[in-house]
Amino acid sequence: MKTITFLKTLLLFLVISSAVHAQVTTADMLQNWERAKAYTKAYLDAMPESGYSLKPTPEMRSFAEQMLHLTDANIGFGAAATNAKPNTEGSLEKSADKTKAAVTKQVLDGYDFVINNLKKMTDNQLQEKIKLFGRFELSRQQALEKAFEHQTHHRGQTTVYLRLAKVTPPAEQLF
């Protein structure tokens, strides 16, 4: 009886464990990155031109700088994770042209960089180990997940900027 109970418990553990550690596919990741791009574009579109220079406090980044910082990280993480050459030189956040049109183009180009290079990857390549920024050993998938987390964080911060500009933030786009 104890053996049967042990085997049932072991089987349940293995089923739950395999479900928790199910491999994410490039198709799954692409769907999420496409959704994030569209959601970020909705934020960029919602902010009026005058709000691109808005800073909640003098020490904080402007709305444009937040979006360009998000893009710098997308490109940096994306290049490391996909082994692609970055499509920009230097920091976009330091760019002199922080108009709505210029920032929107740079941000969407940054998402396209990640998306287009992710399309070239196989599911197996997502599991390959890399040394991110010469310091962190993780899989390519994990590096892309860190990039995704970062862009979500900074886009979320800009909700406050929209509210300060008296703009209603775009509705959540979870799916």
C-alpha positions as CSV (number, residue, x, y, z in Angstrom):
1,M,0.0,0.0,0.0
2,K,2.8,2.4,0.9
3,T,4.5,1.6,-2.5
4,I,1.4,2.4,-4.4
5,T,0.9,5.7,-2.5
6,F,4.6,6.6,-3.1
7,L,4.3,5.8,-6.8
8,K,1.1,7.9,-7.1
9,T,2.8,10.8,-5.4
10,L,5.9,10.5,-7.6
11,L,3.8,10.4,-10.7
12,L,1.8,13.4,-9.6
13,F,5.1,15.3,-8.9
14,L,6.5,14.4,-12.3
15,V,3.3,15.5,-14.1
16,I,3.3,18.8,-12.2
17,S,7.0,19.3,-12.6
18,S,6.9,18.8,-16.4
19,A,4.0,21.2,-16.7
20,V,5.8,23.9,-14.7
21,H,9.0,23.4,-16.7
22,A,7.3,23.2,-20.1
23,Q,9.5,24.6,-22.8
24,V,8.5,27.9,-24.2
25,T,8.6,28.1,-28.0
26,T,9.8,30.9,-30.2
27,A,6.1,31.1,-31.4
28,D,5.0,31.8,-27.9
29,M,7.7,34.4,-27.4
30,L,6.9,36.1,-30.7
31,Q,3.3,36.4,-29.8
32,N,4.2,38.1,-26.6
33,W,6.7,40.5,-28.2
34,E,4.2,41.4,-30.9
35,R,1.6,42.2,-28.2
36,A,4.1,44.2,-26.2
37,K,5.0,46.2,-29.3
38,A,1.4,47.0,-30.0
39,Y,0.8,47.9,-26.4
40,T,3.8,50.2,-26.2
41,K,2.7,51.8,-29.5
42,A,-0.7,52.6,-27.9
43,Y,1.2,54.4,-25.1
44,L,3.3,56.3,-27.6
45,D,0.2,57.3,-29.5
46,A,-1.7,58.3,-26.4
47,M,0.9,60.8,-25.2
48,P,0.6,64.2,-26.9
49,E,3.7,65.7,-28.5
50,S,4.0,68.2,-25.5
51,G,4.2,65.2,-23.1
52,Y,7.3,63.7,-24.5
53,S,9.5,66.1,-22.5
54,L,7.4,65.6,-19.3
55,K,9.3,64.6,-16.2
56,P,7.3,63.9,-13.0
57,T,10.3,65.2,-11.0
58,P,13.5,66.9,-12.3
59,E,15.6,63.8,-11.4
60,M,13.5,61.4,-13.4
61,R,13.7,60.6,-17.1
62,S,11.3,62.3,-19.4
63,F,8.6,60.2,-21.1
64,A,10.7,60.1,-24.3
65,E,13.8,59.1,-22.3
66,Q,11.8,56.2,-20.6
67,M,10.7,54.9,-23.9
68,L,14.2,55.2,-25.4
69,H,15.7,53.5,-22.3
70,L,13.3,50.7,-22.8
71,T,14.4,50.5,-26.4
72,D,18.1,50.5,-25.5
73,A,17.6,47.5,-23.3
74,N,15.4,45.7,-25.8
75,I,18.2,46.0,-28.4
76,G,21.0,45.2,-25.8
77,F,19.3,42.1,-24.4
78,G,17.9,41.1,-27.8
79,A,21.4,41.3,-29.5
80,A,22.9,39.2,-26.7
81,A,20.1,36.7,-26.7
82,T,19.9,36.2,-30.4
83,N,23.6,36.7,-31.3
84,A,22.6,39.6,-33.7
85,K,24.5,42.8,-34.3
86,P,22.6,45.7,-32.7
87,N,20.8,48.0,-35.2
88,T,21.9,51.2,-33.4
89,E,25.1,52.7,-32.1
90,G,25.2,54.3,-28.7
91,S,22.4,55.2,-26.4
92,L,19.1,56.1,-27.9
93,E,18.2,57.6,-24.6
94,K,20.8,60.3,-25.2
95,S,19.4,61.1,-28.6
96,A,18.9,64.8,-29.4
97,D,15.7,64.2,-31.3
98,K,13.0,63.3,-28.8
99,T,10.0,64.3,-30.8
100,K,7.0,62.1,-30.8
101,A,7.7,60.9,-34.4
102,A,11.4,60.2,-33.8
103,V,10.8,58.4,-30.5
104,T,7.9,56.3,-31.9
105,K,10.1,55.2,-34.9
106,Q,13.1,54.3,-32.7
107,V,10.9,52.4,-30.2
108,L,9.1,50.4,-32.8
109,D,12.3,49.7,-34.7
110,G,13.7,48.4,-31.4
111,Y,10.8,46.0,-31.0
112,D,11.2,44.9,-34.6
113,F,14.9,44.2,-34.0
114,V,14.0,41.7,-31.2
115,I,11.1,40.3,-33.1
116,N,12.9,39.8,-36.4
117,N,15.9,38.2,-34.8
118,L,13.7,35.9,-32.6
119,K,12.0,34.7,-35.8
120,K,15.4,33.4,-37.0
121,M,15.8,31.2,-33.9
122,T,14.7,27.7,-33.3
123,D,13.1,26.4,-30.1
124,N,16.3,24.5,-29.3
125,Q,18.4,27.7,-29.5
126,L,16.2,29.3,-26.8
127,Q,17.7,26.7,-24.4
128,E,21.3,27.4,-25.3
129,K,23.4,28.9,-22.5
130,I,25.0,32.3,-23.0
131,K,27.0,34.7,-20.8
132,L,24.8,37.9,-20.7
133,F,26.8,41.1,-20.6
134,G,29.8,39.0,-19.7
135,R,28.4,38.3,-16.2
136,F,25.3,36.3,-16.1
137,E,25.0,32.7,-17.3
138,L,21.5,31.9,-18.5
139,S,19.6,30.6,-21.4
140,R,18.8,32.7,-24.5
141,Q,15.1,32.3,-23.4
142,Q,15.9,33.7,-20.0
143,A,17.7,36.7,-21.5
144,L,14.7,37.4,-23.7
145,E,12.4,37.1,-20.7
146,K,14.6,39.6,-18.7
147,A,14.3,42.0,-21.7
148,F,10.5,41.4,-21.7
149,E,10.3,42.1,-17.9
150,H,12.4,45.3,-18.3
151,Q,10.2,46.7,-21.1
152,T,7.1,45.9,-19.2
153,H,8.4,47.7,-16.1
154,H,9.4,50.9,-18.0
155,R,6.2,51.0,-20.0
156,G,4.3,50.6,-16.8
157,Q,6.2,53.5,-15.3
158,T,5.0,55.8,-18.1
159,T,1.4,55.3,-16.9
160,V,2.1,58.0,-14.4
161,Y,3.4,60.3,-17.1
162,L,0.2,59.8,-19.1
163,R,-1.9,60.6,-16.0
164,L,0.1,63.7,-15.3
165,A,-0.5,64.8,-18.9
166,K,-4.2,64.3,-18.3
167,V,-4.3,61.3,-20.7
168,T,-6.1,58.1,-20.0
169,P,-3.6,55.2,-20.4
170,P,-4.5,52.5,-22.9
171,A,-6.5,49.5,-21.7
172,E,-4.5,46.5,-20.6
173,Q,-3.5,44.1,-23.4
174,L,-2.8,40.8,-21.7
175,F,-3.8,38.6,-24.6
